Amino acid sequence: VFAGIAQAPEDPILGVTVAFNKDPSPVKVNLGVGAYRTEEGKPLMLINDPSRYKEYLPITGLAEFNKLSAKLIFGADSPAIQENRVVTVQCLSGTGSLRVGGEFLAKHYHEHTIYIPTPTWGNHPKIFTLAGLTARTYRYYDPATRGLDFNGLVEDLSSAPLGSIVLLHACAHNPTGVDPTVDQWEKIRQLMRSKSLLPFFDSAYQGFASGSLDKDAQPVRMFVADGGELLMAQSYAKNMGLYGERVGALSIVCGSADVAVRVESQLKLVIRPMYSSPPLHGPSVVATILRDSEMFNEWTVELKAMADRIISMRQQLFDALKSRGTPGDWSHIIKQIGMFTFTGLNSEQVAFMRQEYHIYMTSDGRISMAGLNMKNLPHLADAIHAAVTK
Ligand code: LMR
């Protein structure tokens, strides 16, 4: 009965790893997926297993994890937390949090249009569309400056219908590595609040952008400090190295404690028919670290080391291209932040580098800086040089 089914294409990001795994070349390099690697090219194990009993969790997940997650992103002294206006539910990493939030909005919010930046993480439009929202775009990245198109962003959000939802990358924008400055964030906040645009933050890289958890959360906290409402999707994949555990949280900052109670009851109705309740192991690991000040400090040191290694790879790649005399201004490699560099290489150059150099990246020219190390970096610089001079 399924004989007529068409072959679906590979995912634009995860499919890069599928192709990489099939390549027998000994010099192959995977710069596709945003997953941290050590200088030796290995995943980094940050923690041991603290969960013992394997009972079901409540629909909303591990309560302590939820509390600690809200505190981590909004700050321990957040007025919204103190006033019990925040409801947090454990979800399946960033994607699951965005999807649950999207489904909730489609059912309970009066406006069904969500504005997402151009470009954005490839999964965003699919998540929101399948949740029942309509995805529209706002200008974000300017290829000419390889920086933020702030005027375009302001123009597009200014003409969005009142009350529209706006997806914002909390820090370390994926795929561009370009974030607004604090001043620009403040202008965005004022504009959004004046038009009652509802912020939906995606925070997948807290701690990875600057190396400081608090600094990376600053834009989000500006939006909470004004007393307004917002949604927040948090992922622990990158900053705790818990990729495969699928651990994250959705928080909704509401107007009052009373509303928060009712919102939580509705979130349970979204989650229960989707996957009943979330898994136990991941949030137990996270809670163990967040509750213990010694482990928390150890974690922040490791997090900073990951961020610093990526920053050093940026400098070294920039230097390697300079020393080869590669045509073009490559300063965006050191200016962009977080896990990715949006190189500006086009899809033909990307295909050439895969074909001739066994280097794998997404077709939009995004490279995961975490996949680089001192050994494979010269190979990448050679490949980029060849691609732009051929
Ligand atoms: C990425 O952008 O590479 C990561 O967020 C992994 C993913 O699921 O796409």
Residues whose N, C-alpha, C, O or C-beta is under 5 A from the ligand:
A	BS01	LMR	I13 G32 V33 G34
